[in-house]
Amino acid sequence: MLGSSVSVLILPIVVYSLTDSSTALGFAMTCYMLPNILALPFAGWIVDKTDRLRLVMISNSARLVIMLAAAISIFDGSLTLERLYIGLVFYGLMEGVFNPAYSALRAEVFTPDIRNAANALSQISIQGVRLLGPALGGMLVSAASPGAGFALDSTTYLVSLICFAMLGRVLSAQRKSRSQAARETAPSFLGTDAGKFDDSAARIGEAAERISDASGGAAKSSVLSGFGAEFMEGVHVLRRLPWLWITIVAFSLLNICYTGIVAILVPWLFKVHHGLSPSVYGVAMAGTAVGAILAAVLFGSKRDWKRRGLVAYGGALLSGVALLLLSVITWVPGLVMAMVLEGFGMMMFMIIWEISLQELVPAESFGRVASLDMLGSFALLPVGYLLVGRLADTIGGIPSIAIFACAGIAILLTALCSPHIRRFN
């Protein structure tokens, strides 16, 4: 996350150095998001059928190579918009694999007895490095070049691979321990009938093998329909939980507004409209992390929260008000404070959302539900990025910030009309 927070800050600077067009940045974000979205339905199915940790390591290895290539291209002056777009396509594809795998991995590790504290501490650590990342990115751009930031990002992916390898050894040891305990307790339950069970299992296995041989061709032809059934199982889980599916629908629209402002218009506001240095922009983005850390500390300090639906949506509304203030504030400390409020509000929502997923979704379906959550949240973002960038170039960035912030607030208020949202606890 440290390296990614540096790259998130540097990417708009790189695009605006190649072209002053907000539309170009919107298209760059679309190149990143579209393959991310297309990968999610398949990624969720794969996550539930294979080793989640292995998927995390494969996707991070690929992103290491991409960021290293980006750094080299900037250093030797060969980076063009077209090459940047291609790199973002592959980066987004790998992120589409990583996110549901990592979410399912956290759900496995964060057991119910530590869930509130673990999620809060996880977010505090992530936001802590995001606090450092933007300021570090601003200094790297000012003192060296954007290539130094991408090089740092590739190095942090290497560190992450080492950390996940260590986690793999821990999980492997735990699984071996559970397997050994199961073998030791099996005879006490089965007694002298254990051999009969073994014989029965062998006969069943032989019968299954004969059936498999007879229907091999049909099985191969039904892979696609099997995937469809697995995908729909995740949909059925969501349909039974109104809090989840209503929020996913609401945020599929809300993310167009909020993410469009933060990713497209906030960099324009600081770099182009106010003419501020990259380091000031870095401080403002670090303010988002400060607000998020404060929210995580506040949430993690209590074991139980009442009216979590209202608290979560109240945080999201606070974030919308903060983004709206960006369209009227011109004082730099005021802009930074607005970003602090934006980070605080969204973190209150994000922690409650993550915990509700971990509490409500069965472990065997978590990958598919997590991918559907991300699919709903991200599906309209490519269109949103293009829309935000185009509107900003047409009517101006300041009116666009106000329009999208007000639209986001309206979406949240509409969702709050549902008792499933207001009464969620």
C-alpha positions as CSV (number, residue, x, y, z in Angstrom):
1,M,0.0,0.0,0.0
2,L,2.9,2.4,0.6
3,G,4.1,2.0,-3.0
4,S,0.6,2.1,-4.4
5,S,-0.2,5.3,-2.6
6,V,2.9,6.9,-4.1
7,S,1.9,5.7,-7.6
8,V,-1.7,6.9,-7.2
9,L,-0.4,10.4,-6.5
10,I,2.2,10.2,-9.4
11,L,-0.1,8.9,-12.1
12,P,-2.2,12.1,-12.6
13,I,1.0,14.2,-12.5
14,V,2.5,12.0,-15.3
15,V,-0.7,12.2,-17.4
16,Y,-0.9,16.0,-16.9
17,S,2.8,16.3,-17.9
18,L,2.1,14.5,-21.1
19,T,-1.2,16.4,-21.8
20,D,-3.2,19.0,-19.9
21,S,-6.5,17.1,-20.7
22,S,-8.8,15.8,-17.9
23,T,-10.3,13.6,-20.6
24,A,-6.9,11.9,-21.0
25,L,-6.7,11.2,-17.3
26,G,-10.3,9.9,-17.4
27,F,-9.4,7.5,-20.2
28,A,-6.3,6.4,-18.3
29,M,-8.4,5.5,-15.3
30,T,-10.8,3.7,-17.6
31,C,-8.0,1.6,-19.0
32,Y,-7.2,0.6,-15.4
33,M,-10.7,-0.1,-14.2
34,L,-12.2,-1.9,-17.2
35,P,-10.0,-5.0,-17.1
36,N,-10.3,-4.9,-13.3
37,I,-14.1,-5.2,-13.6
38,L,-14.0,-7.8,-16.4
39,A,-11.7,-10.0,-14.3
40,L,-13.9,-9.9,-11.1
41,P,-16.6,-12.5,-11.9
42,F,-14.0,-15.1,-12.9
43,A,-11.7,-14.1,-10.1
44,G,-14.3,-14.7,-7.4
45,W,-15.0,-18.2,-8.8
46,I,-11.3,-19.0,-8.9
47,V,-10.7,-17.7,-5.4
48,D,-13.3,-20.1,-4.0
49,K,-11.8,-23.0,-5.9
50,T,-8.1,-22.6,-5.4
51,D,-5.4,-21.3,-3.1
52,R,-6.1,-17.7,-2.2
53,L,-2.6,-17.0,-1.1
54,R,-1.1,-18.3,-4.4
55,L,-3.4,-15.9,-6.3
56,V,-2.3,-13.0,-4.2
57,M,1.4,-13.8,-4.9
58,I,0.9,-14.3,-8.6
59,S,-0.9,-11.0,-9.0
60,N,1.6,-9.0,-7.0
61,S,4.5,-10.5,-8.9
62,A,2.9,-9.3,-12.2
63,R,2.4,-5.8,-10.8
64,L,6.0,-5.7,-9.6
65,V,7.1,-6.2,-13.3
66,I,4.6,-3.6,-14.6
67,M,5.8,-0.9,-12.2
68,L,9.4,-1.7,-12.8
69,A,8.8,-1.3,-16.6
70,A,7.0,2.0,-16.0
71,A,10.0,3.3,-14.0
72,I,12.5,2.3,-16.7
73,S,10.3,4.0,-19.4
74,I,10.3,7.3,-17.5
75,F,14.0,7.2,-16.8
76,D,14.9,6.6,-20.5
77,G,12.2,9.0,-21.8
78,S,10.3,6.4,-23.8
79,L,7.0,6.6,-21.9
80,T,4.1,7.7,-24.1
81,L,0.4,7.9,-23.4
82,E,-0.2,4.7,-25.4
83,R,2.3,2.7,-23.4
84,L,0.9,4.1,-20.2
85,Y,-2.6,3.0,-21.2
86,I,-1.3,-0.6,-22.0
87,G,0.5,-0.8,-18.7
88,L,-2.7,0.3,-16.9
89,V,-4.7,-2.4,-18.6
90,F,-2.5,-5.2,-17.3
91,Y,-2.2,-3.6,-13.9
92,G,-6.0,-3.4,-13.6
93,L,-6.4,-7.0,-14.7
94,M,-4.0,-8.2,-11.9
95,E,-5.8,-6.0,-9.4
96,G,-9.1,-7.7,-10.3
97,V,-7.5,-11.0,-9.3
98,F,-5.8,-9.7,-6.2
99,N,-8.7,-7.9,-4.5
100,P,-11.2,-10.7,-4.0
101,A,-8.4,-13.1,-3.1
102,Y,-7.0,-10.7,-0.5
103,S,-10.5,-10.0,0.9
104,A,-11.2,-13.7,1.3
105,L,-7.8,-14.2,2.9
106,R,-8.6,-11.5,5.5
107,A,-12.0,-13.1,6.2
108,E,-10.1,-16.4,6.9
109,V,-7.5,-14.8,9.2
110,F,-9.8,-12.3,11.0
111,T,-11.8,-14.7,13.2
112,P,-15.0,-13.4,15.0
113,D,-13.2,-12.9,18.4
114,I,-10.8,-10.4,16.9
115,R,-12.8,-9.1,14.0
116,N,-13.5,-5.5,15.1
117,A,-10.0,-4.9,16.4
118,A,-8.3,-6.7,13.4
119,N,-10.2,-4.7,10.8
120,A,-9.5,-1.5,12.6
121,L,-5.8,-2.3,13.0
122,S,-5.5,-3.4,9.4
123,Q,-7.0,-0.1,8.2
124,I,-4.8,1.9,10.6
125,S,-1.7,0.2,9.2
126,I,-2.8,0.7,5.6
127,Q,-3.8,4.3,6.2
128,G,-0.6,4.9,8.1
129,V,1.5,4.1,5.0
130,R,-0.9,6.0,2.8
131,L,-0.3,9.0,5.1
132,L,3.4,8.7,4.3
133,G,2.9,7.7,0.6
134,P,1.5,10.9,-0.9
135,A,4.0,13.2,0.9
136,L,6.8,10.9,-0.2
137,G,5.5,10.8,-3.7
138,G,5.3,14.6,-3.8
139,M,8.9,14.9,-2.6
140,L,10.1,12.2,-5.1
141,V,8.5,14.1,-8.0
142,S,9.9,17.4,-6.9
143,A,13.4,16.2,-6.0
144,A,13.9,13.5,-8.7
145,S,11.3,12.3,-11.2
146,P,8.0,10.3,-11.3
147,G,10.1,7.3,-12.3
148,A,11.6,7.2,-8.8
149,G,8.1,6.7,-7.4
150,F,7.3,3.9,-9.7
151,A,10.6,2.2,-8.8
152,L,9.8,2.5,-5.2
153,D,6.4,0.9,-5.9
154,S,8.1,-2.1,-7.6
155,T,10.3,-2.5,-4.6
156,T,7.4,-2.5,-2.2
157,Y,5.8,-5.3,-4.2
158,L,8.9,-7.4,-3.6
159,V,8.6,-6.7,0.2
160,S,4.9,-7.8,0.0
161,L,5.9,-11.1,-1.6
162,I,8.2,-11.8,1.2
163,C,5.5,-11.0,3.8
164,F,2.9,-13.2,2.0
165,A,5.5,-16.1,1.8
166,M,5.9,-15.9,5.6
167,L,2.1,-15.9,6.0
168,G,2.0,-19.0,3.7
169,R,4.3,-20.9,6.1
170,V,2.1,-20.0,9.1
171,L,-1.1,-21.1,7.3
172,S,0.5,-24.3,6.1
173,A,1.6,-25.2,9.6
174,Q,-1.9,-24.5,10.9
175,R,-3.5,-26.7,8.3
176,K,-1.0,-29.6,9.0
177,S,-1.8,-29.3,12.7
178,R,-5.6,-29.5,12.0
179,S,-5.1,-32.4,9.6
180,Q,-3.0,-34.3,12.1
181,A,-5.5,-33.7,14.9
182,A,-8.3,-35.0,12.6
183,R,-6.4,-38.2,11.9
184,E,-5.7,-38.8,15.6
185,T,-9.4,-38.3,16.6
186,A,-10.8,-40.4,13.7
187,P,-10.2,-43.9,15.1
188,S,-11.9,-43.0,18.4
189,F,-15.1,-42.2,16.5
190,L,-14.9,-45.0,13.9
191,G,-13.4,-47.8,16.0
192,T,-13.4,-51.2,14.4
193,D,-15.7,-50.0,11.6
194,A,-13.0,-47.8,10.2
195,G,-12.0,-50.5,7.7
196,K,-15.7,-50.8,6.5
197,F,-15.8,-47.1,5.9
198,D,-12.6,-47.3,3.9
199,D,-14.0,-50.1,1.8
200,S,-17.2,-48.2,1.2
201,A,-15.3,-45.1,0.3
202,A,-13.1,-47.1,-2.2
203,R,-16.2,-48.6,-3.8
204,I,-17.9,-45.2,-4.1
205,G,-14.7,-43.8,-5.6
206,E,-14.6,-46.6,-8.2
207,A,-18.2,-46.0,-9.1
208,A,-17.6,-42.3,-9.4
209,E,-14.6,-42.9,-11.6
210,R,-16.7,-45.1,-14.0
211,I,-19.4,-42.4,-14.1
212,S,-16.8,-39.8,-14.8
213,D,-15.3,-41.8,-17.7
214,A,-18.7,-42.3,-19.2
215,S,-19.6,-38.6,-19.1
216,G,-16.2,-37.0,-19.7
217,G,-17.3,-35.3,-22.9
218,A,-20.4,-33.9,-21.3
219,A,-18.5,-32.6,-18.3
220,K,-16.1,-30.7,-20.5
221,S,-19.0,-29.1,-22.4
222,S,-20.7,-28.0,-19.2
223,V,-17.8,-26.0,-17.7
224,L,-19.4,-22.7,-18.8
225,S,-22.8,-23.6,-17.3
226,G,-21.0,-24.8,-14.1
227,F,-19.4,-21.4,-13.9
228,G,-22.8,-19.7,-14.4
229,A,-24.3,-21.8,-11.5
230,E,-21.4,-20.9,-9.2
231,F,-21.7,-17.2,-10.1
232,M,-25.4,-17.3,-9.4
233,E,-24.8,-18.8,-6.0
234,G,-23.1,-15.6,-5.0
235,V,-26.1,-13.7,-6.4
236,H,-28.5,-15.8,-4.3
237,V,-26.4,-15.1,-1.1
238,L,-26.7,-11.4,-1.8
239,R,-30.5,-11.5,-2.5
240,R,-31.1,-12.9,1.0
241,L,-29.3,-9.9,2.6
242,P,-30.9,-6.6,1.7
243,W,-28.3,-4.5,3.5
244,L,-25.6,-5.9,1.2
245,W,-27.4,-5.7,-2.2
246,I,-29.0,-2.3,-1.6
247,T,-25.6,-0.9,-0.6
248,I,-23.9,-2.4,-3.6
249,V,-26.4,-0.8,-5.9
250,A,-26.2,2.5,-4.2
251,F,-22.4,2.6,-4.2
252,S,-22.2,1.5,-7.9
253,L,-23.7,5.0,-8.6
254,L,-22.0,6.8,-5.7
255,N,-18.5,5.7,-6.7
256,I,-18.9,7.5,-10.0
257,C,-19.4,10.7,-8.1
258,Y,-16.9,10.4,-5.2
259,T,-14.1,8.5,-7.0
260,G,-14.4,10.7,-10.1
261,I,-13.9,13.7,-7.9
262,V,-10.9,12.3,-6.0
263,A,-9.2,10.6,-8.9
264,I,-9.8,13.2,-11.7
265,L,-10.8,16.5,-10.3
266,V,-8.8,16.8,-7.0
267,P,-5.5,16.5,-8.9
268,W,-6.7,19.1,-11.4
269,L,-7.9,21.4,-8.5
270,F,-4.4,21.4,-6.8
271,K,-2.1,21.2,-9.9
272,V,-4.0,23.2,-12.5
273,H,-6.7,25.4,-10.9
274,H,-4.8,26.5,-7.8
275,G,-1.3,26.0,-9.4
276,L,0.1,24.4,-6.2
277,S,3.2,22.2,-6.1
278,P,3.1,18.4,-6.1
279,S,4.2,18.4,-2.4
280,V,1.1,20.4,-1.4
281,Y,-1.1,18.0,-3.3
282,G,0.8,15.2,-1.5
283,V,0.0,16.8,1.9
284,A,-3.7,17.1,1.0
285,M,-3.9,13.4,0.0
286,A,-2.1,12.5,3.2
287,G,-4.8,14.4,5.0
288,T,-7.2,11.8,3.7
289,A,-5.2,9.1,5.4
290,V,-5.1,11.1,8.7
291,G,-8.9,11.3,8.7
292,A,-9.1,7.5,7.9
293,I,-6.7,6.7,10.8
294,L,-8.8,8.8,13.2
295,A,-11.9,6.9,12.1
296,A,-10.3,3.5,12.5
297,V,-9.0,4.4,16.0
298,L,-12.4,5.6,17.0
299,F,-14.2,2.5,15.6
300,G,-11.6,0.0,17.0
301,S,-11.8,1.5,20.5
302,K,-15.4,0.0,20.9
303,R,-16.2,-3.7,20.9
304,D,-19.8,-3.1,19.9
305,W,-21.4,-0.4,17.8
306,K,-25.2,0.2,17.7
307,R,-27.1,1.4,14.6
308,R,-24.2,0.5,12.3
309,G,-26.3,1.2,9.2
310,L,-26.8,4.8,10.2
311,V,-23.2,5.2,11.3
312,A,-21.9,3.8,8.0
313,Y,-24.1,6.0,5.8
314,G,-23.5,9.0,8.0
315,G,-19.8,8.6,7.4
316,A,-20.4,8.5,3.6
317,L,-22.6,11.6,3.8
318,L,-19.8,13.4,5.7
319,S,-17.4,12.5,2.9
320,G,-19.8,14.0,0.3
321,V,-20.1,17.2,2.2
322,A,-16.3,17.5,2.5
323,L,-16.0,17.0,-1.3
324,L,-18.7,19.7,-1.9
325,L,-16.6,22.1,0.2
326,L,-13.7,21.7,-2.2
327,S,-15.7,23.6,-4.8
328,V,-15.9,26.7,-2.5
329,I,-12.8,26.7,-0.4
330,T,-9.6,28.4,-1.7
331,W,-7.5,28.5,1.5
332,V,-4.9,25.7,1.4
333,P,-5.3,24.6,5.0
334,G,-9.1,24.5,4.4
335,L,-8.6,22.3,1.4
336,V,-6.4,19.9,3.5
337,M,-9.0,19.9,6.3
338,A,-11.8,19.0,3.8
339,M,-9.7,16.0,2.6
340,V,-9.3,14.9,6.3
341,L,-13.1,14.9,6.7
342,E,-13.4,13.0,3.4
343,G,-11.1,10.3,4.7
344,F,-12.7,10.1,8.1
345,G,-16.2,9.7,6.7
346,M,-15.4,7.0,4.1
347,M,-13.3,5.0,6.6
348,M,-16.3,4.8,9.0
349,F,-18.3,3.3,6.1
350,M,-15.5,1.0,4.9
351,I,-14.8,-0.7,8.2
352,I,-18.5,-1.4,8.9
353,W,-18.9,-2.7,5.4
354,E,-15.9,-5.0,5.6
355,I,-17.1,-6.4,9.0
356,S,-20.7,-6.9,7.8
357,L,-19.4,-9.0,4.8
358,Q,-17.2,-11.1,7.1
359,E,-20.1,-11.7,9.5
360,L,-22.9,-12.4,7.0
361,V,-21.3,-14.2,4.1
362,P,-20.4,-17.9,4.4
363,A,-16.7,-18.7,4.0
364,E,-17.3,-21.1,1.0
365,S,-19.0,-18.3,-0.9
366,F,-16.9,-15.4,0.2
367,G,-14.8,-15.1,-2.9
368,R,-17.8,-14.9,-5.2
369,V,-19.7,-12.4,-3.0
370,A,-16.6,-10.3,-2.6
371,S,-16.1,-10.2,-6.4
372,L,-19.8,-9.3,-6.9
373,D,-19.4,-6.5,-4.3
374,M,-16.3,-5.2,-6.2
375,L,-18.0,-5.7,-9.5
376,G,-21.0,-3.6,-8.4
377,S,-18.8,-0.9,-6.9
378,F,-16.5,-0.7,-9.9
379,A,-18.7,-1.6,-12.9
380,L,-19.7,2.0,-13.8
381,L,-16.4,3.6,-12.9
382,P,-14.9,3.5,-16.5
383,V,-18.0,5.3,-17.8
384,G,-17.8,7.6,-14.7
385,Y,-14.2,8.5,-15.3
386,L,-14.8,9.5,-18.9
387,L,-18.0,11.4,-17.9
388,V,-16.2,13.3,-15.1
389,G,-13.2,14.2,-17.3
390,R,-15.4,15.2,-20.2
391,L,-17.8,17.3,-18.1
392,A,-14.8,19.0,-16.4
393,D,-13.3,20.0,-19.8
394,T,-16.8,21.2,-21.0
395,I,-18.2,23.2,-18.1
396,G,-15.2,23.5,-15.8
397,G,-13.8,21.6,-12.9
398,I,-15.3,23.6,-10.0
399,P,-19.0,23.2,-11.2
400,S,-18.2,19.5,-11.9
401,I,-17.0,19.0,-8.3
402,A,-20.2,20.6,-6.9
403,I,-22.5,18.6,-9.3
404,F,-21.0,15.2,-8.6
405,A,-20.7,15.8,-4.8
406,C,-24.4,16.8,-4.6
407,A,-25.4,13.8,-6.8
408,G,-23.5,11.5,-4.4
409,I,-25.3,13.0,-1.3
410,A,-28.7,12.5,-3.1
411,I,-27.9,8.8,-3.8
412,L,-27.1,8.2,-0.1
413,L,-30.2,9.9,1.1
414,T,-32.3,7.8,-1.3
415,A,-30.7,4.6,0.0
416,L,-31.5,5.7,3.6
417,C,-35.2,5.7,2.8
418,S,-35.0,1.9,3.0
419,P,-35.6,0.5,6.6
420,H,-33.1,-2.3,5.8
421,I,-30.4,0.4,5.7
422,R,-31.5,2.5,8.6
423,R,-32.2,-0.4,11.0
424,F,-29.1,-2.5,10.1
425,N,-27.2,-3.3,13.3
